[in-house]
Amino acid sequence: MKILFIHQYFGTPDIPGPTRAYWNCSEMIKNGHEVVVIRTSKKNRTIVQKDYYNGIEMISLKVKYSNSMSVYRRFLAFVQFMLLATWYSFRVKDIDLVIASSTPLTIGFPALMLKKLKNVPYIFEVRDLWPEVPIQMGAVKNKLVIRIARWFEKSIYNNASKIIALSPGMEEGVVSTGIAKEKVVMIPNMSNVDIFYKRPTNGALAKELGITPDTFKIIYFGALGLANSIEYILEAAKILKEVQDIEFLFIGEGAMLSKILEEKEIHGLNNVKYLGFFTLEQTSE
């Protein structure tokens, strides 16, 4: 089977960022399927770059994006990727199945067009409930825009062969739109146990990063975005700043990084450390 996997933030182990979709695609290849991925890449020098990574055919699109962008600029990035991904999706030959992984919700558009115009079925994966998340965050307030977004969400769900939700709450959110429960499959988020497992402490790496060896570590790693509730962790750090044997470690990048550094400076949070952001290969050493 030839599978087209559309994922705006698809990452590989050699770059910082999420790799869950990469491992899924790797398993598909092990099971004899051909996989073509459409994604964005910061490394692109041209609008589109095609190459292979461990057997996965990559179509990387040059779309500038950061979660520190304004709502308007992020929306433009979503639309730009949606249009480019649709164009290049139609240039991939002999597709048997599309998997579209959201967020953003616009990721479903090329899959929907392929179904309508080429009768290619698709599975829609919900990694976050859109448009519910931006609505609740106050990023989308216009009532007409909200109505259009909810209509688009329902259209994507209705036309999907199956819907994958990554948590019970997301599953409930999808079903609450009127979608039959039998159409939704809940597959919890996961980690690769071949990489993330208990192992002896790497003392040299701890020393290099300035990590105190004997403290209890509270670690956050991932996107440091406005939707990730980093402020609650910082509040906990303020409450516990006089406790000598507890450290808060942050790994990642995003709009809230400046807030972390600012709060650390203003409140003298010596129990807070930002370590940077790393590739999966670096973090699994």
CYANA upper distance limits for C-alpha pairs under 8 A (distance plus 0.5 A):
  1 MET  CA     32 GLY  CA      8.24
  1 MET  CA     33 HIS  CA      5.54
  1 MET  CA     34 GLU  CA      6.70
  1 MET  CA     95 ILE  CA      8.43
  1 MET  CA     96 ASP  CA      6.48
  1 MET  CA     97 LEU  CA      8.12
  2 LYS  CA     33 HIS  CA      6.49
  2 LYS  CA     34 GLU  CA      5.17
  2 LYS  CA     35 VAL  CA      6.48
  2 LYS  CA     36 VAL  CA      8.22
  2 LYS  CA     94 ASP  CA      7.55
  2 LYS  CA     95 ILE  CA      5.79
  2 LYS  CA     96 ASP  CA      5.76
  2 LYS  CA     97 LEU  CA      7.14
  3 ILE  CA     33 HIS  CA      7.66
  3 ILE  CA     34 GLU  CA      6.58
  3 ILE  CA     35 VAL  CA      5.39
  3 ILE  CA     36 VAL  CA      6.76
  3 ILE  CA     95 ILE  CA      6.60
  3 ILE  CA     96 ASP  CA      6.54
  3 ILE  CA     97 LEU  CA      5.45
  3 ILE  CA     98 VAL  CA      6.19
  3 ILE  CA     99 ILE  CA      7.76
  4 LEU  CA     35 VAL  CA      6.47
  4 LEU  CA     36 VAL  CA      5.38
  4 LEU  CA     37 VAL  CA      6.43
  4 LEU  CA     38 ILE  CA      8.11
  4 LEU  CA     89 SER  CA      8.39
  4 LEU  CA     95 ILE  CA      7.09
  4 LEU  CA     97 LEU  CA      6.83
  4 LEU  CA     98 VAL  CA      5.20
  4 LEU  CA     99 ILE  CA      6.73
  5 PHE  CA     35 VAL  CA      7.48
  5 PHE  CA     36 VAL  CA      6.55
  5 PHE  CA     37 VAL  CA      5.22
  5 PHE  CA     38 ILE  CA      6.87
  5 PHE  CA     98 VAL  CA      6.37
  5 PHE  CA     99 ILE  CA      5.29
  5 PHE  CA    100 ALA  CA      6.51
  5 PHE  CA    101 SER  CA      8.21
  6 ILE  CA     37 VAL  CA      6.33
  6 ILE  CA     38 ILE  CA      5.42
  6 ILE  CA     39 ARG  CA      6.94
  6 ILE  CA     85 ALA  CA      8.27
  6 ILE  CA     98 VAL  CA      7.97
  6 ILE  CA     99 ILE  CA      6.69
  6 ILE  CA    100 ALA  CA      5.29
  6 ILE  CA    101 SER  CA      6.74
  6 ILE  CA    107 ILE  CA      7.53
  7 HIS  CA     37 VAL  CA      7.79
  7 HIS  CA     38 ILE  CA      6.77
  7 HIS  CA     39 ARG  CA      5.84
  7 HIS  CA    100 ALA  CA      6.80
  7 HIS  CA    101 SER  CA      5.73
  7 HIS  CA    102 SER  CA      7.56
  7 HIS  CA    107 ILE  CA      7.63
  8 GLN  CA     38 ILE  CA      7.71
  8 GLN  CA     39 ARG  CA      5.04
  8 GLN  CA     40 THR  CA      6.06
  8 GLN  CA     81 PHE  CA      7.92
  8 GLN  CA    101 SER  CA      8.44
  8 GLN  CA    103 THR  CA      8.34
  8 GLN  CA    104 PRO  CA      8.46
  8 GLN  CA    107 ILE  CA      7.76
  9 TYR  CA     18 PRO  CA      8.08
  9 TYR  CA     39 ARG  CA      6.65
  9 TYR  CA     40 THR  CA      6.79
 10 PHE  CA     18 PRO  CA      7.49
 10 PHE  CA     19 THR  CA      7.51
 10 PHE  CA     21 ALA  CA      6.97
 10 PHE  CA     22 TYR  CA      7.48
 10 PHE  CA     39 ARG  CA      6.20
 10 PHE  CA     40 THR  CA      7.81
 11 GLY  CA     15 ILE  CA      7.32
 11 GLY  CA     16 PRO  CA      8.15
 11 GLY  CA     17 GLY  CA      6.44
 11 GLY  CA     18 PRO  CA      5.95
 11 GLY  CA     19 THR  CA      5.59
 11 GLY  CA     21 ALA  CA      7.99
 11 GLY  CA     22 TYR  CA      7.01
 12 THR  CA     17 GLY  CA      8.24
 12 THR  CA     18 PRO  CA      8.00
 12 THR  CA     19 THR  CA      6.01
 12 THR  CA     22 TYR  CA      6.50
 13 PRO  CA     19 THR  CA      6.85
 13 PRO  CA    279 THR  CA      6.57
 13 PRO  CA    280 LEU  CA      5.40
 13 PRO  CA    281 GLU  CA      6.41
 14 ASP  CA    279 THR  CA      6.09
 14 ASP  CA    280 LEU  CA      7.10
 14 ASP  CA    281 GLU  CA      6.78
 15 ILE  CA    278 PHE  CA      7.93
 15 ILE  CA    279 THR  CA      5.28
 15 ILE  CA    280 LEU  CA      7.67
 16 PRO  CA    277 PHE  CA      6.94
 16 PRO  CA    278 PHE  CA      5.58
 16 PRO  CA    279 THR  CA      4.52
 16 PRO  CA    280 LEU  CA      7.10
 17 GLY  CA    222 GLY  CA      7.83
 17 GLY  CA    278 PHE  CA      8.48
 17 GLY  CA    279 THR  CA      7.44
 17 GLY  CA    280 LEU  CA      8.34
 18 PRO  CA    222 GLY  CA      8.47
 19 THR  CA     23 TRP  CA      7.02
 19 THR  CA    280 LEU  CA      8.47
 20 ARG  CA     24 ASN  CA      6.94
 20 ARG  CA    190 MET  CA      8.02
 20 ARG  CA    191 SER  CA      7.80
 21 ALA  CA     25 CYS  CA      6.70
 22 TYR  CA     26 SER  CA      6.64
 23 TRP  CA     27 GLU  CA      6.77
 23 TRP  CA    192 ASN  CA      8.39
 24 ASN  CA     28 MET  CA      6.93
 25 CYS  CA     29 ILE  CA      6.85
 25 CYS  CA     35 VAL  CA      7.24
 25 CYS  CA     56 ILE  CA      7.92
 26 SER  CA     30 LYS  CA      6.80
 26 SER  CA     54 ASN  CA      8.36
 26 SER  CA     55 GLY  CA      8.41
 26 SER  CA     56 ILE  CA      7.97
 27 GLU  CA     31 ASN  CA      6.78
 28 MET  CA     32 GLY  CA      7.15
 28 MET  CA     33 HIS  CA      6.00
 28 MET  CA     34 GLU  CA      8.06
 28 MET  CA     35 VAL  CA      7.90
 29 ILE  CA     33 HIS  CA      5.36
 29 ILE  CA     34 GLU  CA      6.50
 29 ILE  CA     35 VAL  CA      7.28
 29 ILE  CA     55 GLY  CA      7.82
 29 ILE  CA     56 ILE  CA      8.21
 34 GLU  CA     56 ILE  CA      8.13
 35 VAL  CA     56 ILE  CA      6.12
 35 VAL  CA     57 GLU  CA      6.84
 36 VAL  CA     56 ILE  CA      6.62
 36 VAL  CA     57 GLU  CA      5.19
 36 VAL  CA     58 MET  CA      6.51
 36 VAL  CA     59 ILE  CA      7.88
 37 VAL  CA     56 ILE  CA      7.60
 37 VAL  CA     57 GLU  CA      6.63
 37 VAL  CA     58 MET  CA      5.48
 37 VAL  CA     59 ILE  CA      6.45
 38 ILE  CA     58 MET  CA      6.76
 38 ILE  CA     59 ILE  CA      5.30
 38 ILE  CA     60 SER  CA      6.45
 38 ILE  CA     61 LEU  CA      7.94
 38 ILE  CA     85 ALA  CA      7.15
 38 ILE  CA     89 SER  CA      8.29
 39 ARG  CA     58 MET  CA      8.11
 39 ARG  CA     59 ILE  CA      6.95
 39 ARG  CA     60 SER  CA      5.57
 39 ARG  CA     61 LEU  CA      6.58
 39 ARG  CA     85 ALA  CA      8.41
 40 THR  CA     60 SER  CA      5.59
 40 THR  CA     61 LEU  CA      5.10
 40 THR  CA     62 LYS  CA      6.31
 40 THR  CA     63 VAL  CA      6.56
 40 THR  CA     81 PHE  CA      8.22
 41 SER  CA     60 SER  CA      6.07
 41 SER  CA     61 LEU  CA      6.58
 41 SER  CA     62 LYS  CA      6.42
 41 SER  CA     63 VAL  CA      7.85
 42 LYS  CA     62 LYS  CA      7.28
 42 LYS  CA     63 VAL  CA      8.27
 42 LYS  CA     64 LYS  CA      7.81
 44 ASN  CA     48 VAL  CA      7.67
 44 ASN  CA     49 GLN  CA      6.95
 44 ASN  CA     60 SER  CA      7.80
 44 ASN  CA     61 LEU  CA      7.71
 44 ASN  CA     62 LYS  CA      6.21
 45 ARG  CA     62 LYS  CA      8.12
 46 THR  CA     62 LYS  CA      7.17
 47 ILE  CA     61 LEU  CA      6.15
 47 ILE  CA     62 LYS  CA      5.32
 47 ILE  CA     63 VAL  CA      8.36
 48 VAL  CA     59 ILE  CA      7.27
 48 VAL  CA     60 SER  CA      6.14
 48 VAL  CA     61 LEU  CA      5.18
 48 VAL  CA     62 LYS  CA      6.73
 49 GLN  CA     58 MET  CA      8.40
 49 GLN  CA     59 ILE  CA      6.43
 49 GLN  CA     60 SER  CA      5.67
 49 GLN  CA     61 LEU  CA      7.10
 50 LYS  CA     57 GLU  CA      7.91
 50 LYS  CA     58 MET  CA      6.08
 50 LYS  CA     59 ILE  CA      5.27
 50 LYS  CA     60 SER  CA      6.78
 51 ASP  CA     57 GLU  CA      6.56
 51 ASP  CA     58 MET  CA      5.79
 51 ASP  CA     59 ILE  CA      7.42
 52 TYR  CA     56 ILE  CA      5.90
 52 TYR  CA     57 GLU  CA      5.07
 52 TYR  CA     58 MET  CA      6.02
 53 TYR  CA     57 GLU  CA      7.16
 53 TYR  CA     58 MET  CA      7.54
 61 LEU  CA     81 PHE  CA      7.96
 61 LEU  CA     84 LEU  CA      7.94
 61 LEU  CA     85 ALA  CA      8.33
 63 VAL  CA     77 ALA  CA      6.86
 63 VAL  CA     80 GLN  CA      7.51
 63 VAL  CA     81 PHE  CA      6.90
 64 LYS  CA     77 ALA  CA      7.12
 65 TYR  CA     69 MET  CA      7.79
 65 TYR  CA     74 ARG  CA      7.18
 65 TYR  CA     77 ALA  CA      6.69
 66 SER  CA     74 ARG  CA      8.00
 66 SER  CA    254 GLY  CA      7.65
 67 ASN  CA     74 ARG  CA      7.94
 67 ASN  CA    225 GLY  CA      6.52
 67 ASN  CA    226 LEU  CA      8.35
 67 ASN  CA    254 GLY  CA      6.29
 67 ASN  CA    255 ALA  CA      6.38
 68 SER  CA    225 GLY  CA      7.79
 68 SER  CA    254 GLY  CA      6.42
 68 SER  CA    255 ALA  CA      4.63
 68 SER  CA    256 MET  CA      8.40
 69 MET  CA     73 ARG  CA      6.45
 69 MET  CA     74 ARG  CA      6.43
 69 MET  CA    255 ALA  CA      8.39
 70 SER  CA     74 ARG  CA      6.65
 71 VAL  CA     75 PHE  CA      6.61
 71 VAL  CA    139 ALA  CA      7.13
 72 TYR  CA     76 LEU  CA      6.84
 73 ARG  CA     77 ALA  CA      6.77
 74 ARG  CA     78 PHE  CA      6.75
 75 PHE  CA     79 VAL  CA      6.76
 76 LEU  CA     80 GLN  CA      6.51
 77 ALA  CA     81 PHE  CA      6.67
 78 PHE  CA     82 MET  CA      6.56
 78 PHE  CA    104 PRO  CA      7.49
 78 PHE  CA    106 THR  CA      7.14
 79 VAL  CA     83 LEU  CA      6.70
 79 VAL  CA    106 THR  CA      7.59
 80 GLN  CA     84 LEU  CA      6.70
 81 PHE  CA     85 ALA  CA      6.19
 82 MET  CA     86 THR  CA      6.57
 82 MET  CA    106 THR  CA      6.53
 82 MET  CA    107 ILE  CA      6.61
 82 MET  CA    109 PHE  CA      7.20
 82 MET  CA    110 PRO  CA      7.27
 83 LEU  CA     87 TRP  CA      6.78
 83 LEU  CA    110 PRO  CA      8.28
 84 LEU  CA     88 TYR  CA      6.75
 85 ALA  CA     89 SER  CA      6.29
 85 ALA  CA    110 PRO  CA      6.96
 86 THR  CA     90 PHE  CA      6.97
 86 THR  CA    109 PHE  CA      7.82
 86 THR  CA    110 PRO  CA      4.87
 86 THR  CA    111 ALA  CA      8.31
 86 THR  CA    113 MET  CA      8.09
 87 TRP  CA     91 ARG  CA      7.41
 88 TYR  CA     92 VAL  CA      7.22
 89 SER  CA    110 PRO  CA      7.37
 89 SER  CA    114 LEU  CA      8.30
 90 PHE  CA    114 LEU  CA      7.68
 95 ILE  CA    120 VAL  CA      7.57
 96 ASP  CA    120 VAL  CA      6.87
 96 ASP  CA    121 PRO  CA      7.92
 97 LEU  CA    120 VAL  CA      6.62
 97 LEU  CA    121 PRO  CA      6.00
 97 LEU  CA    122 TYR  CA      6.15
 97 LEU  CA    123 ILE  CA      8.28
 98 VAL  CA    111 ALA  CA      6.90
 98 VAL  CA    120 VAL  CA      7.65
 98 VAL  CA    121 PRO  CA      6.86
 98 VAL  CA    122 TYR  CA      4.92
 98 VAL  CA    123 ILE  CA      6.78
 99 ILE  CA    111 ALA  CA      8.18
 99 ILE  CA    122 TYR  CA      6.05
 99 ILE  CA    123 ILE  CA      5.31
 99 ILE  CA    124 PHE  CA      6.46
 99 ILE  CA    125 GLU  CA      7.76
100 ALA  CA    107 ILE  CA      6.74
100 ALA  CA    108 GLY  CA      6.40
100 ALA  CA    111 ALA  CA      7.02
100 ALA  CA    122 TYR  CA      7.65
100 ALA  CA    123 ILE  CA      6.84
100 ALA  CA    124 PHE  CA      5.51
100 ALA  CA    125 GLU  CA      6.59
101 SER  CA    107 ILE  CA      7.26
101 SER  CA    108 GLY  CA      8.19
101 SER  CA    124 PHE  CA      6.53
101 SER  CA    125 GLU  CA      5.06
101 SER  CA    126 VAL  CA      6.85
101 SER  CA    127 ARG  CA      7.55
102 SER  CA    106 THR  CA      8.22
102 SER  CA    107 ILE  CA      6.35
102 SER  CA    108 GLY  CA      7.77
102 SER  CA    124 PHE  CA      7.98
102 SER  CA    125 GLU  CA      6.45
102 SER  CA    126 VAL  CA      5.78
102 SER  CA    127 ARG  CA      6.20
102 SER  CA    128 ASP  CA      7.38
103 THR  CA    107 ILE  CA      7.39
103 THR  CA    126 VAL  CA      7.54
103 THR  CA    127 ARG  CA      6.69
103 THR  CA    128 ASP  CA      6.55
103 THR  CA    129 LEU  CA      8.38
103 THR  CA    130 TRP  CA      7.56
104 PRO  CA    130 TRP  CA      7.38
105 LEU  CA    130 TRP  CA      6.30
105 LEU  CA    131 PRO  CA      7.59
105 LEU  CA    153 GLU  CA      7.51
107 ILE  CA    111 ALA  CA      8.10
108 GLY  CA    112 LEU  CA      6.55
108 GLY  CA    124 PHE  CA      7.64
108 GLY  CA    156 ILE  CA      6.64
109 PHE  CA    113 MET  CA      6.69
109 PHE  CA    156 ILE  CA      8.11
110 PRO  CA    114 LEU  CA      6.67
111 ALA  CA    115 LYS  CA      6.82
111 ALA  CA    122 TYR  CA      6.78
112 LEU  CA    116 LYS  CA      6.69
112 LEU  CA    122 TYR  CA      8.27
112 LEU  CA    156 ILE  CA      7.19
112 LEU  CA    159 ASN  CA      7.57
113 MET  CA    117 LEU  CA      6.36
113 MET  CA    118 LYS  CA      8.27
114 LEU  CA    118 LYS  CA      5.65
114 LEU  CA    119 ASN  CA      6.87
114 LEU  CA    120 VAL  CA      6.15
114 LEU  CA    121 PRO  CA      8.38
115 LYS  CA    119 ASN  CA      4.72
115 LYS  CA    120 VAL  CA      4.98
115 LYS  CA    121 PRO  CA      6.14
115 LYS  CA    122 TYR  CA      7.73
116 LYS  CA    120 VAL  CA      8.29
121 PRO  CA    160 ALA  CA      7.55
121 PRO  CA    161 SER  CA      6.83
122 TYR  CA    160 ALA  CA      5.97
122 TYR  CA    161 SER  CA      6.33
122 TYR  CA    162 LYS  CA      7.95
123 ILE  CA    160 ALA  CA      6.02
123 ILE  CA    161 SER  CA      6.15
123 ILE  CA    162 LYS  CA      5.53
123 ILE  CA    163 ILE  CA      6.32
123 ILE  CA    164 ILE  CA      7.92
124 PHE  CA    156 ILE  CA      8.26
124 PHE  CA    157 TYR  CA      7.84
124 PHE  CA    160 ALA  CA      6.60
124 PHE  CA    161 SER  CA      8.46
124 PHE  CA    162 LYS  CA      7.01
124 PHE  CA    163 ILE  CA      5.39
124 PHE  CA    164 ILE  CA      6.72
125 GLU  CA    163 ILE  CA      6.25
125 GLU  CA    164 ILE  CA      5.04
125 GLU  CA    165 ALA  CA      6.59
125 GLU  CA    166 LEU  CA      8.38
126 VAL  CA    163 ILE  CA      7.78
126 VAL  CA    164 ILE  CA      6.46
126 VAL  CA    165 ALA  CA      5.43
126 VAL  CA    166 LEU  CA      7.01
126 VAL  CA    170 MET  CA      7.76
127 ARG  CA    165 ALA  CA      7.08
127 ARG  CA    166 LEU  CA      6.26
127 ARG  CA    170 MET  CA      8.40
128 ASP  CA    133 VAL  CA      7.88
128 ASP  CA    170 MET  CA      7.47
129 LEU  CA    133 VAL  CA      6.39
129 LEU  CA    170 MET  CA      6.79
129 LEU  CA    173 GLY  CA      7.49
129 LEU  CA    174 VAL  CA      8.27
130 TRP  CA    134 PRO  CA      7.44
130 TRP  CA    153 GLU  CA      7.98
131 PRO  CA    135 ILE  CA      6.67
131 PRO  CA    146 ILE  CA      8.13
131 PRO  CA    149 ALA  CA      6.76
131 PRO  CA    150 ARG  CA      7.21
131 PRO  CA    153 GLU  CA      7.93
132 GLU  CA    136 GLN  CA      6.57
133 VAL  CA    137 MET  CA      6.65
134 PRO  CA    138 GLY  CA      6.66
134 PRO  CA    139 ALA  CA      5.56
134 PRO  CA    140 VAL  CA      6.31
135 ILE  CA    139 ALA  CA      6.41
135 ILE  CA    140 VAL  CA      5.42
135 ILE  CA    141 LYS  CA      7.09
135 ILE  CA    146 ILE  CA      8.11
137 MET  CA    227 ALA  CA      8.06
140 VAL  CA    145 VAL  CA      8.01
140 VAL  CA    146 ILE  CA      7.47
141 LYS  CA    145 VAL  CA      8.19
141 LYS  CA    146 ILE  CA      7.62
142 ASN  CA    146 ILE  CA      6.72
143 LYS  CA    147 ARG  CA      6.69
144 LEU  CA    148 ILE  CA      6.74
145 VAL  CA    149 ALA  CA      6.56
146 ILE  CA    150 ARG  CA      6.61
147 ARG  CA    151 TRP  CA      6.65
148 ILE  CA    152 PHE  CA      6.63
149 ALA  CA    153 GLU  CA      6.61
150 ARG  CA    154 LYS  CA      6.72
151 TRP  CA    155 SER  CA      6.71
152 PHE  CA    156 ILE  CA      6.74
153 GLU  CA    157 TYR  CA      6.82
154 LYS  CA    158 ASN  CA      6.47
154 LYS  CA    177 THR  CA      7.39
155 SER  CA    159 ASN  CA      6.70
156 ILE  CA    160 ALA  CA      6.78
157 TYR  CA    163 ILE  CA      7.51
157 TYR  CA    179 ILE  CA      7.69
158 ASN  CA    179 ILE  CA      7.63
161 SER  CA    183 LYS  CA      8.07
162 LYS  CA    183 LYS  CA      5.95
162 LYS  CA    184 VAL  CA      6.64
162 LYS  CA    185 VAL  CA      7.89
163 ILE  CA    183 LYS  CA      6.80
163 ILE  CA    184 VAL  CA      5.27
163 ILE  CA    185 VAL  CA      6.63
164 ILE  CA    171 GLU  CA      8.44
164 ILE  CA    184 VAL  CA      6.39
164 ILE  CA    185 VAL  CA      5.40
164 ILE  CA    186 MET  CA      6.23
164 ILE  CA    187 ILE  CA      7.07
165 ALA  CA    170 MET  CA      6.10
165 ALA  CA    171 GLU  CA      5.69
165 ALA  CA    174 VAL  CA      8.46
165 ALA  CA    184 VAL  CA      7.51
165 ALA  CA    185 VAL  CA      6.68
165 ALA  CA    186 MET  CA      5.23
165 ALA  CA    187 ILE  CA      6.63
165 ALA  CA    188 PRO  CA      8.05
166 LEU  CA    170 MET  CA      7.01
166 LEU  CA    171 GLU  CA      7.94
166 LEU  CA    186 MET  CA      6.30
166 LEU  CA    187 ILE  CA      5.68
166 LEU  CA    188 PRO  CA      5.13
166 LEU  CA    189 ASN  CA      5.98
167 SER  CA    171 GLU  CA      6.75
167 SER  CA    186 MET  CA      6.69
167 SER  CA    187 ILE  CA      7.35
167 SER  CA    188 PRO  CA      5.77
167 SER  CA    189 ASN  CA      7.63
168 PRO  CA    172 GLU  CA      6.71
168 PRO  CA    186 MET  CA      7.11
169 GLY  CA    173 GLY  CA      6.66
170 MET  CA    174 VAL  CA      6.75
171 GLU  CA    175 VAL  CA      6.76
171 GLU  CA    184 VAL  CA      7.33
171 GLU  CA    185 VAL  CA      8.06
171 GLU  CA    186 MET  CA      6.72
172 GLU  CA    176 SER  CA      6.46
173 GLY  CA    177 THR  CA      7.42
174 VAL  CA    178 GLY  CA      8.13
174 VAL  CA    179 ILE  CA      7.08
174 VAL  CA    184 VAL  CA      8.29
175 VAL  CA    179 ILE  CA      5.34
175 VAL  CA    180 ALA  CA      6.80
175 VAL  CA    181 LYS  CA      6.35
175 VAL  CA    184 VAL  CA      8.12
179 ILE  CA    183 LYS  CA      7.69
179 ILE  CA    184 VAL  CA      8.48
180 ALA  CA    184 VAL  CA      7.78
191 SER  CA    196 PHE  CA      7.46
192 ASN  CA    196 PHE  CA      6.53
193 VAL  CA    197 TYR  CA      6.33
195 ILE  CA    284 SER  CA      6.60
196 PHE  CA    284 SER  CA      7.53
202 ASN  CA    206 ALA  CA      6.77
203 GLY  CA    207 LYS  CA      6.64
203 GLY  CA    213 PRO  CA      8.35
204 ALA  CA    208 GLU  CA      6.68
205 LEU  CA    209 LEU  CA      6.70
206 ALA  CA    210 GLY  CA      6.57
206 ALA  CA    211 ILE  CA      5.57
206 ALA  CA    212 THR  CA      7.94
206 ALA  CA    213 PRO  CA      7.68
207 LYS  CA    211 ILE  CA      6.56
207 LYS  CA    212 THR  CA      8.26
209 LEU  CA    275 LEU  CA      7.12
214 ASP  CA    245 ASP  CA      7.84
215 THR  CA    244 GLN  CA      8.35
215 THR  CA    245 ASP  CA      5.00
215 THR  CA    246 ILE  CA      5.88
215 THR  CA    247 GLU  CA      6.91
216 PHE  CA    245 ASP  CA      6.43
216 PHE  CA    246 ILE  CA      5.25
216 PHE  CA    247 GLU  CA      6.67
217 LYS  CA    246 ILE  CA      6.53
217 LYS  CA    247 GLU  CA      5.53
217 LYS  CA    248 PHE  CA      6.55
217 LYS  CA    249 LEU  CA      7.44
218 ILE  CA    246 ILE  CA      7.92
218 ILE  CA    247 GLU  CA      6.57
218 ILE  CA    248 PHE  CA      5.29
218 ILE  CA    249 LEU  CA      6.64
219 ILE  CA    248 PHE  CA      6.38
219 ILE  CA    249 LEU  CA      5.22
219 ILE  CA    250 PHE  CA      6.52
219 ILE  CA    251 ILE  CA      8.29
220 TYR  CA    248 PHE  CA      8.30
220 TYR  CA    249 LEU  CA      6.73
220 TYR  CA    250 PHE  CA      5.47
220 TYR  CA    251 ILE  CA      6.73
221 PHE  CA    250 PHE  CA      6.32
221 PHE  CA    251 ILE  CA      4.93
221 PHE  CA    252 GLY  CA      6.08
222 GLY  CA    251 ILE  CA      6.95
222 GLY  CA    252 GLY  CA      5.46
222 GLY  CA    253 GLU  CA      7.79
223 ALA  CA    228 ASN  CA      7.71
223 ALA  CA    252 GLY  CA      6.15
223 ALA  CA    253 GLU  CA      6.22
223 ALA  CA    254 GLY  CA      6.38
224 LEU  CA    228 ASN  CA      6.89
224 LEU  CA    230 ILE  CA      7.48
224 LEU  CA    252 GLY  CA      6.67
224 LEU  CA    253 GLU  CA      5.74
224 LEU  CA    254 GLY  CA      4.85
224 LEU  CA    255 ALA  CA      6.65
224 LEU  CA    256 MET  CA      5.73
224 LEU  CA    257 LEU  CA      6.73
225 GLY  CA    229 SER  CA      8.41
225 GLY  CA    230 ILE  CA      8.29
225 GLY  CA    253 GLU  CA      8.32
225 GLY  CA    254 GLY  CA      5.55
225 GLY  CA    255 ALA  CA      5.64
225 GLY  CA    256 MET  CA      6.01
226 LEU  CA    230 ILE  CA      8.10
226 LEU  CA    255 ALA  CA      7.03
226 LEU  CA    256 MET  CA      6.81
229 SER  CA    233 ILE  CA      7.99
230 ILE  CA    234 LEU  CA      6.98
230 ILE  CA    256 MET  CA      7.62
231 GLU  CA    235 GLU  CA      6.70
232 TYR  CA    236 ALA  CA      6.88
233 ILE  CA    237 ALA  CA      6.77
234 LEU  CA    238 LYS  CA      6.78
234 LEU  CA    260 ILE  CA      7.80
234 LEU  CA    263 GLU  CA      8.09
235 GLU  CA    239 ILE  CA      6.90
236 ALA  CA    240 LEU  CA      6.71
237 ALA  CA    241 LYS  CA      6.15
237 ALA  CA    248 PHE  CA      7.34
237 ALA  CA    269 LEU  CA      7.62
237 ALA  CA    271 ASN  CA      7.44
237 ALA  CA    272 VAL  CA      7.52
238 LYS  CA    267 HIS  CA      7.85
238 LYS  CA    269 LEU  CA      7.27
240 LEU  CA    246 ILE  CA      8.11
241 LYS  CA    269 LEU  CA      6.64
241 LYS  CA    270 ASN  CA      7.66
241 LYS  CA    271 ASN  CA      6.45
244 GLN  CA    271 ASN  CA      8.32
246 ILE  CA    271 ASN  CA      7.27
247 GLU  CA    271 ASN  CA      5.22
247 GLU  CA    272 VAL  CA      6.57
247 GLU  CA    273 LYS  CA      8.14
248 PHE  CA    271 ASN  CA      6.40
248 PHE  CA    272 VAL  CA      5.24
248 PHE  CA    273 LYS  CA      6.79
249 LEU  CA    272 VAL  CA      6.49
249 LEU  CA    273 LYS  CA      5.50
249 LEU  CA    274 TYR  CA      6.46
249 LEU  CA    275 LEU  CA      7.52
250 PHE  CA    272 VAL  CA      8.28
250 PHE  CA    273 LYS  CA      6.77
250 PHE  CA    274 TYR  CA      5.28
250 PHE  CA    275 LEU  CA      6.66
250 PHE  CA    276 GLY  CA      8.09
251 ILE  CA    274 TYR  CA      6.72
251 ILE  CA    275 LEU  CA      6.04
251 ILE  CA    276 GLY  CA      5.89
251 ILE  CA    277 PHE  CA      5.84
251 ILE  CA    278 PHE  CA      8.28
252 GLY  CA    276 GLY  CA      6.52
252 GLY  CA    277 PHE  CA      5.02
252 GLY  CA    278 PHE  CA      8.02
253 GLU  CA    257 LEU  CA      6.81
253 GLU  CA    276 GLY  CA      7.94
253 GLU  CA    277 PHE  CA      6.99
255 ALA  CA    259 LYS  CA      8.47
256 MET  CA    260 ILE  CA      6.85
257 LEU  CA    261 LEU  CA      6.91
258 SER  CA    262 GLU  CA      6.47
259 LYS  CA    263 GLU  CA      6.47
260 ILE  CA    264 LYS  CA      6.59
261 LEU  CA    265 GLU  CA      6.76
261 LEU  CA    274 TYR  CA      8.37
262 GLU  CA    266 ILE  CA      6.63
263 GLU  CA    267 HIS  CA      6.30
263 GLU  CA    268 GLY  CA      8.27
263 GLU  CA    269 LEU  CA      7.88
264 LYS  CA    268 GLY  CA      5.99
264 LYS  CA    269 LEU  CA      5.07
264 LYS  CA    270 ASN  CA      7.59
264 LYS  CA    272 VAL  CA      7.10
265 GLU  CA    269 LEU  CA      7.31
278 PHE  CA    282 GLN  CA      6.50
278 PHE  CA    283 THR  CA      6.96
279 THR  CA    283 THR  CA      6.92
280 LEU  CA    284 SER  CA      6.59
281 GLU  CA    285 GLU  CA      7.18
